[in-house]
Amino acid sequence: MDKQVAETLGWEPYLDEDFTDWATDGNGWVPKFFTSGEGMLRLIEEARKQGILIDIDTMNELFKR
């Protein structure tokens, strides 16, 4: 899924020389957009550059005790 997000952002992912991880020209390693906080922040930053607004809703109302 991270590779698909990178492609949507306009990056051109390819498998690294060990065929173990995805890399992109000019952007380094494809971030783990969905499994790390840093990756999610990178996704938000790149989306904003393209005029895409990502709104994060914690849905706190679902967790009221």
VORODO-446121 format. One record per atom (N, C-alpha, C, O): residue number from 1; atom name; x, y, z. Coordinates in steps of 0.02 Angstrom, whole numbers, padded with zeros to 5 digits. Example, Ala and Ser with C-alpha at 12.3 -4.5 7.8 and 13.67 -1.06 7.14 Angstrom:
{1; "N"; {00660; -00284; 00390}}
{1; "CA"; {00615; -00225; 00390}}
{1; "C"; {00660; -00165; 00390}}
{1; "O"; {00712; -00166; 00423}}
{2; "N"; {00642; -00112; 00354}}
{2; "CA"; {00684; -00053; 00357}}
{2; "C"; {00645; 00002; 00394}}
{2; "O"; {00670; 00057; 00402}}
//
This chain:
{1; "N"; {00041; -00059; 00000}}
{1; "CA"; {00000; 00000; 00000}}
{1; "C"; {00044; 00063; 00000}}
{1; "O"; {00026; 00113; -00031}}
{2; "N"; {00100; 00060; 00035}}
{2; "CA"; {00146; 00118; 00036}}
{2; "C"; {00169; 00135; -00035}}
{2; "O"; {00174; 00193; -00053}}
{3; "N"; {00183; 00084; -00074}}
{3; "CA"; {00205; 00095; -00143}}
{3; "C"; {00151; 00129; -00184}}
{3; "O"; {00165; 00174; -00223}}
{4; "N"; {00089; 00109; -00174}}
{4; "CA"; {00033; 00140; -00211}}
{4; "C"; {00024; 00213; -00191}}
{4; "O"; {00009; 00255; -00234}}
{5; "N"; {00033; 00229; -00128}}
{5; "CA"; {00028; 00299; -00106}}
{5; "C"; {00084; 00339; -00138}}
{5; "O"; {00072; 00394; -00163}}
{6; "N"; {00145; 00312; -00139}}
{6; "CA"; {00201; 00347; -00170}}
{6; "C"; {00186; 00360; -00244}}
{6; "O"; {00201; 00414; -00269}}
{7; "N"; {00158; 00311; -00278}}
{7; "CA"; {00141; 00321; -00349}}
{7; "C"; {00087; 00375; -00357}}
{7; "O"; {00090; 00414; -00404}}
{8; "N"; {00039; 00377; -00312}}
{8; "CA"; {-00014; 00427; -00314}}
{8; "C"; {00015; 00497; -00304}}
{8; "O"; {-00010; 00546; -00332}}
{9; "N"; {00068; 00501; -00263}}
{9; "CA"; {00102; 00565; -00252}}
{9; "C"; {00146; 00586; -00311}}
{9; "O"; {00175; 00640; -00311}}
{10; "N"; {00151; 00542; -00360}}
{10; "CA"; {00191; 00558; -00420}}
{10; "C"; {00261; 00530; -00419}}
{10; "O"; {00300; 00543; -00464}}
{11; "N"; {00278; 00492; -00367}}
{11; "CA"; {00345; 00462; -00363}}
{11; "C"; {00346; 00400; -00408}}
{11; "O"; {00293; 00373; -00424}}
{12; "N"; {00405; 00379; -00426}}
{12; "CA"; {00412; 00318; -00466}}
{12; "C"; {00451; 00266; -00426}}
{12; "O"; {00512; 00262; -00431}}
{13; "N"; {00416; 00227; -00385}}
{13; "CA"; {00449; 00178; -00342}}
{13; "C"; {00479; 00120; -00383}}
{13; "O"; {00453; 00102; -00436}}
{14; "N"; {00534; 00093; -00357}}
{14; "CA"; {00564; 00033; -00386}}
{14; "C"; {00594; -00007; -00328}}
{14; "O"; {00610; 00021; -00276}}
{15; "N"; {00602; -00072; -00339}}
{15; "CA"; {00633; -00113; -00287}}
{15; "C"; {00707; -00098; -00283}}
{15; "O"; {00739; -00089; -00334}}
{16; "N"; {00733; -00095; -00222}}
{16; "CA"; {00805; -00081; -00214}}
{16; "C"; {00847; -00139; -00239}}
{16; "O"; {00820; -00190; -00262}}
{17; "N"; {00912; -00130; -00236}}
{17; "CA"; {00958; -00180; -00264}}
{17; "C"; {00952; -00249; -00231}}
{17; "O"; {00969; -00299; -00262}}
{18; "N"; {00928; -00252; -00170}}
{18; "CA"; {00918; -00316; -00136}}
{18; "C"; {00847; -00343; -00145}}
{18; "O"; {00831; -00397; -00120}}
{19; "N"; {00806; -00306; -00180}}
{19; "CA"; {00736; -00324; -00191}}
{19; "C"; {00699; -00334; -00125}}
{19; "O"; {00656; -00378; -00118}}
{20; "N"; {00716; -00292; -00075}}
{20; "CA"; {00685; -00299; -00009}}
{20; "C"; {00644; -00239; 00011}}
{20; "O"; {00602; -00244; 00055}}
{21; "N"; {00656; -00182; -00020}}
{21; "CA"; {00621; -00122; 00001}}
{21; "C"; {00611; -00077; -00060}}
{21; "O"; {00647; -00082; -00110}}
{22; "N"; {00562; -00032; -00055}}
{22; "CA"; {00548; 00013; -00111}}
{22; "C"; {00586; 00078; -00102}}
{22; "O"; {00591; 00105; -00047}}
{23; "N"; {00614; 00103; -00156}}
{23; "CA"; {00650; 00166; -00157}}
{23; "C"; {00621; 00208; -00214}}
{23; "O"; {00584; 00183; -00256}}
{24; "N"; {00637; 00273; -00215}}
{24; "CA"; {00613; 00317; -00268}}
{24; "C"; {00669; 00365; -00287}}
{24; "O"; {00709; 00385; -00245}}
{25; "N"; {00671; 00383; -00350}}
{25; "CA"; {00719; 00433; -00372}}
{25; "C"; {00703; 00500; -00341}}
{25; "O"; {00646; 00523; -00346}}
{26; "N"; {00751; 00531; -00308}}
{26; "CA"; {00742; 00598; -00281}}
{26; "C"; {00706; 00601; -00214}}
{26; "O"; {00705; 00654; -00183}}
{27; "N"; {00676; 00546; -00192}}
{27; "CA"; {00639; 00548; -00129}}
{27; "C"; {00665; 00497; -00078}}
{27; "O"; {00638; 00493; -00023}}
{28; "N"; {00715; 00459; -00095}}
{28; "CA"; {00742; 00409; -00049}}
{28; "C"; {00696; 00350; -00041}}
{28; "O"; {00659; 00332; -00087}}
{29; "N"; {00698; 00319; 00017}}
{29; "CA"; {00656; 00260; 00029}}
{29; "C"; {00583; 00281; 00035}}
{29; "O"; {00568; 00334; 00061}}
{30; "N"; {00539; 00238; 00010}}
{30; "CA"; {00468; 00251; 00017}}
{30; "C"; {00450; 00246; 00091}}
{30; "O"; {00462; 00194; 00122}}
{31; "N"; {00423; 00299; 00119}}
{31; "CA"; {00405; 00297; 00190}}
{31; "C"; {00352; 00244; 00204}}
{31; "O"; {00313; 00226; 00160}}
{32; "N"; {00350; 00221; 00265}}
{32; "CA"; {00298; 00175; 00287}}
{32; "C"; {00238; 00219; 00307}}
{32; "O"; {00227; 00231; 00366}}
{33; "N"; {00201; 00241; 00257}}
{33; "CA"; {00147; 00289; 00267}}
{33; "C"; {00096; 00267; 00318}}
{33; "O"; {00068; 00308; 00354}}
{34; "N"; {00083; 00202; 00322}}
{34; "CA"; {00028; 00177; 00364}}
{34; "C"; {00051; 00143; 00428}}
{34; "O"; {00009; 00124; 00469}}
{35; "N"; {00115; 00134; 00437}}
{35; "CA"; {00138; 00098; 00496}}
{35; "C"; {00185; 00139; 00540}}
{35; "O"; {00212; 00113; 00589}}
{36; "N"; {00195; 00202; 00522}}
{36; "CA"; {00238; 00244; 00565}}
{36; "C"; {00210; 00315; 00566}}
{36; "O"; {00184; 00340; 00517}}
{37; "N"; {00218; 00347; 00623}}
{37; "CA"; {00196; 00417; 00630}}
{37; "C"; {00234; 00462; 00582}}
{37; "O"; {00205; 00507; 00552}}
{38; "N"; {00299; 00450; 00575}}
{38; "CA"; {00340; 00489; 00530}}
{38; "C"; {00317; 00482; 00458}}
{38; "O"; {00315; 00531; 00420}}
{39; "N"; {00299; 00421; 00439}}
{39; "CA"; {00273; 00409; 00371}}
{39; "C"; {00208; 00445; 00359}}
{39; "O"; {00197; 00473; 00304}}
{40; "N"; {00163; 00446; 00409}}
{40; "CA"; {00099; 00480; 00401}}
{40; "C"; {00110; 00556; 00395}}
{40; "O"; {00077; 00589; 00355}}
{41; "N"; {00157; 00583; 00434}}
{41; "CA"; {00172; 00654; 00428}}
{41; "C"; {00200; 00671; 00359}}
{41; "O"; {00185; 00723; 00331}}
{42; "N"; {00241; 00626; 00333}}
{42; "CA"; {00269; 00636; 00265}}
{42; "C"; {00213; 00636; 00213}}
{42; "O"; {00214; 00677; 00167}}
{43; "N"; {00165; 00591; 00221}}
{43; "CA"; {00108; 00588; 00176}}
{43; "C"; {00069; 00654; 00178}}
{43; "O"; {00051; 00681; 00126}}
{44; "N"; {00055; 00679; 00237}}
{44; "CA"; {00019; 00741; 00245}}
{44; "C"; {00057; 00799; 00212}}
{44; "O"; {00027; 00840; 00177}}
{45; "N"; {00122; 00801; 00223}}
{45; "CA"; {00164; 00854; 00194}}
{45; "C"; {00162; 00851; 00117}}
{45; "O"; {00153; 00903; 00085}}
{46; "N"; {00171; 00793; 00089}}
{46; "CA"; {00172; 00786; 00016}}
{46; "C"; {00104; 00800; -00014}}
{46; "O"; {00099; 00830; -00067}}
{47; "N"; {00051; 00778; 00020}}
{47; "CA"; {-00016; 00791; -00005}}
{47; "C"; {-00030; 00867; -00005}}
{47; "O"; {-00059; 00892; -00053}}
{48; "N"; {-00010; 00902; 00048}}
{48; "CA"; {-00021; 00974; 00051}}
{48; "C"; {00014; 01011; -00006}}
{48; "O"; {-00012; 01060; -00032}}
{49; "N"; {00073; 00986; -00025}}
{49; "CA"; {00110; 01017; -00081}}
{49; "C"; {00069; 01014; -00145}}
{49; "O"; {00076; 01056; -00189}}
{50; "N"; {00025; 00962; -00149}}
{50; "CA"; {-00016; 00953; -00209}}
{50; "C"; {-00086; 00981; -00199}}
{50; "O"; {-00130; 00971; -00241}}
{51; "N"; {-00097; 01017; -00144}}
{51; "CA"; {-00161; 01048; -00132}}
{51; "C"; {-00214; 01000; -00105}}
{51; "O"; {-00274; 01014; -00108}}
{52; "N"; {-00192; 00943; -00079}}
{52; "CA"; {-00238; 00893; -00052}}
{52; "C"; {-00240; 00901; 00024}}
{52; "O"; {-00188; 00900; 00057}}
{53; "N"; {-00300; 00911; 00051}}
{53; "CA"; {-00307; 00919; 00123}}
{53; "C"; {-00323; 00852; 00155}}
{53; "O"; {-00369; 00817; 00134}}
{54; "N"; {-00283; 00833; 00204}}
{54; "CA"; {-00296; 00773; 00243}}
{54; "C"; {-00314; 00795; 00313}}
{54; "O"; {-00275; 00828; 00347}}
{55; "N"; {-00374; 00778; 00334}}
{55; "CA"; {-00399; 00796; 00400}}
{55; "C"; {-00398; 00734; 00443}}
{55; "O"; {-00427; 00683; 00426}}
{56; "N"; {-00364; 00738; 00499}}
{56; "CA"; {-00359; 00681; 00545}}
{56; "C"; {-00410; 00690; 00600}}
{56; "O"; {-00409; 00739; 00637}}
{57; "N"; {-00455; 00642; 00605}}
{57; "CA"; {-00508; 00643; 00655}}
{57; "C"; {-00496; 00585; 00702}}
{57; "O"; {-00496; 00527; 00682}}
{58; "N"; {-00485; 00601; 00765}}
{58; "CA"; {-00470; 00548; 00813}}
{58; "C"; {-00532; 00511; 00836}}
{58; "O"; {-00527; 00458; 00868}}
{59; "N"; {-00590; 00536; 00819}}
{59; "CA"; {-00653; 00504; 00837}}
{59; "C"; {-00657; 00492; 00912}}
{59; "O"; {-00680; 00439; 00935}}
{60; "N"; {-00635; 00541; 00951}}
{60; "CA"; {-00637; 00535; 01024}}
{60; "C"; {-00707; 00520; 01051}}
{60; "O"; {-00714; 00488; 01102}}
{61; "N"; {-00758; 00544; 01015}}
{61; "CA"; {-00826; 00534; 01040}}
{61; "C"; {-00844; 00459; 01042}}
{61; "O"; {-00890; 00439; 01078}}
{62; "N"; {-00809; 00418; 01004}}
{62; "CA"; {-00822; 00346; 01005}}
{62; "C"; {-00793; 00312; 01067}}
{62; "O"; {-00811; 00256; 01083}}
{63; "N"; {-00747; 00346; 01100}}
{63; "CA"; {-00712; 00315; 01156}}
{63; "C"; {-00731; 00344; 01224}}
{63; "O"; {-00696; 00333; 01274}}
{64; "N"; {-00786; 00380; 01227}}
{64; "CA"; {-00808; 00408; 01291}}
{64; "C"; {-00829; 00353; 01338}}
{64; "O"; {-00858; 00303; 01318}}
{65; "N"; {-00813; 00362; 01401}}
{65; "CA"; {-00831; 00311; 01450}}
{65; "C"; {-00892; 00331; 01488}}
{65; "O"; {-00914; 00294; 01532}}
//
